Amino acid sequence: MKLIISVVNDKDAGSLLATLVKEGYRATKLSSTGGFLREGNTTFFMGVEDEQVEPVVLKIREICHARQQVVSPLPSLAGMAEAYVSYPLEVTVGGAMIFILDIEETIRV
């Protein structure tokens, strides 16, 4: 058994959850915030059998695409905000970070 933890962009979360449920997978969804852009993410937790890992990862890859976005970076709290000049940056957002962990035991009550 495996635990798949997947951090995805909020824009992809609804489509991913709908697809996972339609395919018969269970997922726990948590709201999270990224550290770099301080924008919303969604973290999914899924317990799956070993043979289900590949199909789940393929679904995540199909739905969660990286894309370019122009952002104005926020000043650090340690810096002097008064002297801060913001220049727009083009960054890559979206996609997914997927962690796959071995599970020793699962208990559903």
Long-range contacts (C-beta under 8 A, 24 or more apart in sequence): 1-47, 1-48, 1-49, 1-50, 1-102, 1-103, 1-106, 2-47, 2-48, 2-49, 2-50, 2-52, 2-53, 2-100, 2-101, 2-102, 2-103, 3-45, 3-46, 3-47, 3-100, 3-101, 3-102, 3-103, 4-44, 4-45, 4-46, 4-47, 4-48, 4-53, 4-56, 4-57, 4-98, 4-99, 4-100, 4-101, 5-43, 5-44, 5-45, 5-98, 5-99, 5-101, 6-43, 6-44, 6-46, 6-60, 6-64, 6-96, 6-97, 6-98, 6-99, 7-32, 7-41, 7-42, 7-43, 7-44, 7-96, 7-97, 8-41, 8-42, 8-43, 8-44, 8-60, 8-64, 8-94, 8-95, 8-96, 9-39, 9-40, 9-41, 9-42, 9-64, 9-93, 9-94, 9-95, 9-96, 10-39, 10-40, 10-41, 10-42, 11-94, 12-42, 12-63, 12-64, 12-65, 12-94, 12-96, 13-42, 13-44, 15-63, 16-42, 16-44, 16-59, 16-60, 16-63, 16-64, 17-44, 19-59, 19-62, 19-63, 20-44, 20-46, 20-56, 20-59, 23-55, 23-59, 25-52, 25-56, 36-91, 37-71, 37-91, 37-93, 38-74, 39-93, 47-103, 47-106, 53-100, 57-98, 57-100, 60-96, 60-98, 61-96, 64-94, 64-95, 64-96, 65-94, 65-95, 66-92, 66-93, 66-94, 66-95, 67-92, 67-93, 67-94, 68-92, 68-93, 69-93
